Amino acid sequence: MSPTALDARTLHRSGLVLDGHNDLALRLLEGDDPAHRLEGGHLDLPRMREGGLDGGIFAVWVDPGLGEPLRRTLAGLERLRGWADRTAGVRRVERGADLDAARTAGEVAVVPGVEGGYGIEDDLSALDRMYDAGARCLTLTWMRPTDWADAAGPEPVHGGLTRFGRKVVERARTLGMAVDVSHASDRAAEAAIEVAGGGVLASHSGARAVADHPRNLPDELIEALAASGGVVGVVFFPAYLDEAYGRAFGALKAEIGADLSTRAQRRAFDRTVRDRLEVPPLSRLVEHVERVRRVAGPGGVALGSDFDGVPALPRGLRDVRDLPELTVALAGAGWSATDLTAFLGENLRRVLVEALEGA
Ligand SMILES: [Zn+2]
């Protein structure tokens, strides 16, 4: 029996809720302190508490166009570590046990991640330095291929992962980092799942069977990921969830030709996107979540919002405060309390605990 709306809210509040991907670290790097309520964006500690979000993977992303990606990534990790360690009500996760300790203490669990393997600058030992700086998840690529992994979208140049790319995956697993295949090409993701032998997730992707976008995963990949014990965090970005919105977003970006290198430019672009494009309803996100569950099984689906990394969210979600609305919608679609609990946090917890143990 599926929970009523009231029960679904209670379940959301009382259960573990973890998110596969957010970009709150961008706000930190801009000088904001997310311990306090912030203007705009999707996240800060007060709003996370209101939305019943207990933690997740906090990505450190650096603009590859600005150069020195290793130095900048390490600096970003240090910033995130400093903030997490000095902020009351936050626990930085180094080992799987820290996830449970955070839950017991009622603290937000921060799992630092690195989004974009170019940050290692083709040096395996750089991965160790990232691990030492707190990173517990590596997203292999971002929008462009690295020298060793193809990205979702651009023409493949490596046929997936190069020999060195496989070494990167192996090293991440040995150290005790989760391997994230969101943004990777299908073949790179397949190879990573095979090489890693566990501890792999797609932290923020949708289902390609619902919306045909390279950032979404085809059913075969969802199956392979689930068979390896991994999980798909379903992304909230309308440009991936909805084909019409995705086309309109692409056209608008081309029209504006946005240089998004400054904070003011990014804010202005985000406002234009919100003013000009009508977002799809929450039910479109539900379709992706249901598709992933159908293909992966109830143990293979999780949250992967991309909060603070995207200019817009589906209608009905202002920001993290409205996260319980998704739980209510899934309960309304017939999900059992057990499946909801797995989706909201237990699945991602399982994968992170496995990954952080190391191979
Ligand atoms: Zn991303």
Residues whose N, C-alpha, C, O or C-beta is under 5 A from the ligand:
A	BS01	ZN	none
